[in-house]
Amino acid sequence: MKNFEYAVPRTEAEALGLLSREWGETEILAGGTDLVGLMKKMIVTPDRVVNIKEIPTLRGVSETADGILIGAVTPLDEVLDSPLLDDFPAVKQAIRGISSIQLQAQGTIGGELCQRPQCWYYRNGGGLLADRGKLVASGDNRYHAIFNNSGPAKFVHPSRLAPALIALGAAVRVIGPKQDQESLVPLAEFYRVPRDDNQRETVLAPSQLVTHVYVPWLNLHSATYEVRHGEGPDYPLAAAAAALEISGGVVREARIVLGHVAPTPLVSGDARNALVGRSVDANTAESAGAAAVAHATPLSHNGYKAQLAKTAVKRAILLAAGLETGGF
């Protein structure tokens, strides 16, 4: 690991003052479950690490008039235990899916949303875009993207919470570069596909910081469903989150978000269109799942993920509607 300067700010303003204007010079430390491993492998080599966990305004779950506010360094287990999130089951289901007490206790919600790709080419020094996508296209791509993979970025987005939060209409509070600048960015607009290895996977500038996650009260029925190898902390093979507005037994509005199948969380308009105006049952959910994957473009070794994503969508919808998922 490269030697680095270690800073522990106590306020948001102090943290902003420690950030650099170029990626790679400074890295943010929250829970450290992702960053430390990247630094040990010399994938990232910052000159300064800024530990934001000692900033008291960045921790805790609180209720506002319009929704729930979660500090970015709030540990995942605190989010899981908070009764304020009981009306957002998709979020708690995603955290439970991590199936590691250690990761739930150490990982933070901000860090989980901002973690770097788990692509094994990237994690072994092949670059974020794995040599402009050639290594992935011609190599072992079992766990890579089946959507939006025509460009060099073929990794899948690693966040397990992002699909649920996007489905629920969540946003993140971003501060910087100047100390008086702040904005509320819809999480659906927060992620992007990098064009080169010098870009990151979010719209954040190097001198900006995520401080809070905001989840609005929208009276939605929600659920997350992950298809995994088995119990344990391994990342899902495919996942989906569903948030449904149901009135009179009919879906009035829906948002279906797929995870671990594209370089960013994928909002499926086709799945939404298959649901709105219909009641939820096994056939409706099956149709929505099929619609969600109709335009998948698998690579040479990951065609199986389309079926898994279809199943994840179907079962997330059924769970959100309070129906059984087995046997369909």
SULZI-V203571 format. One record per helix or strand of 3 or more residues. SS is the DSSP state (hx for helix, st for strand). FROM is the first residue (numbers start at 1). TO is the last residue. Records with the same first field share a line. If there is no record, write none. Layout:
SS: FROM-TO + FROM-TO
//
This chain:
st: 5-7 + 26-29 + 48-51 + 61-63 + 67-71 + 171-175 + 182-186 + 209-216 + 221-227 + 238-247 + 250-259
hx: 12-18 + 35-40 + 56-58 + 76-81 + 83-85 + 89-96 + 101-106 + 109-114 + 120-123 + 134-138 + 162-167 + 187-189 + 269-275 + 282-292 + 304-320
//
